[in-house]
């Protein structure tokens, strides 16, 4: 392999997935939220400040940097990063799915459809596959995807229950729910 081919191969490996994607995730317009419940009565909504990803030939990938968890309380953000997500070992979560892009691209701008999507969540060294109903809309060159209803994610499925218990102890709470409702609004653009 000559040096020009080697340089081209190296450059190709350095290009990010969203740059190669048919549609890149628009992080500023996208959101993943989850609700925690403490002491069996106090619910709080949290989200992740940044997301990235894209769609390439119907393969969807969304990366969630877990250090970007936002609870509106800085010390709780830090505790969730260290004690729950263990971001030094597991810095990100990833959602992957396959979608029928022919069906999506057949939508006229302003139209929408509801479809069931199978997706895999990789989190904290574990993976679980879910099926969720989502609304998919085309608005100009953008594809908007929203969960129809919250998806309930169990801490036990991702070996996070010990982290939840550490958070409960340090906060002096009676309990923290180990199942959380999660919603997503994702926007992809060409």
Protein Blocks (a to p, Z undefined) as FASTA:
>chain_A
ZZklmmmmmmmmmpcfklmpmbdcdfklgccdddddeehlaccddddfbdcdddeehiac
ddddfklgcehiaklmmmmmmmmnommlmmbccddddddfklmmmpcghiacdddddddd
deehiacddddddddddehjbccdddfbdcdddfklnopmmmmmmmmmmnopabdcfbdc
ddddddddZZ
